[in-house]
């Protein structure tokens, strides 16, 4: 299997400017490769840098060292060196990210929030909205909520909106940060099914799963993120 996303010598540190410029290393020399149709679960203790790695892969953080290579329209793109325009293009077409929390968009109906990434890729609204409704129904979000903005939804309902939005486009590479954290057993099973279907369709998936039962059902292997040693 060929890789869909990989890192070479990836590193990240944070500088505390209000503490005299103290530099705190978080990740160093990360070499990770994920193939199409594979799900890799990030493992490691709390504070090891798993979420930092996910934000690096999506381009929310700039890398201090190394490369983040992704296959985008048949080309090899280094997200760590790409300009903002190219990063936006990769996110629209190739790279999806489901965070733990939905960034609520005021006054926009749930159905349109889920359909938006499809329409951004050129899918007609008349086709995107039924696909969005199908996923929301699959995730057991009642149809009466589809026309409402999700600002007042429960945490579990908002997470299901986020999941529907993330899975709708069928991204070649998908990042999942605690995708079942706020879900009951029934909806966790639905998410397991969505992940398995995405893998079968060829998506490369990287996830953080604190729910080990879900992780064991979807992950092909674990990738250990090791905490940086504390300076003496």
Secondary structure, DSSP 8 states (H G I E B T S, - for coil): --EEEEEEEEEEEEEEGGGTSEEEEEEEEE--EEETT-EEEEE--TTSSHHHHHHHHHTSS--SEEEEEEEETTEEEETTT--HHHHHHHHHHTEEEE-SS----TT--HHHHHHHHHHHTT--HHHHHHHHHHHHHHTT--GGGTTS-GGGS-HHHHHHHHHHHHHHT--SEEEEESTTTT--HHHHHHHHHHHHHHHHTT-EEEEE-S-HHHHHHH-SEEEE--------
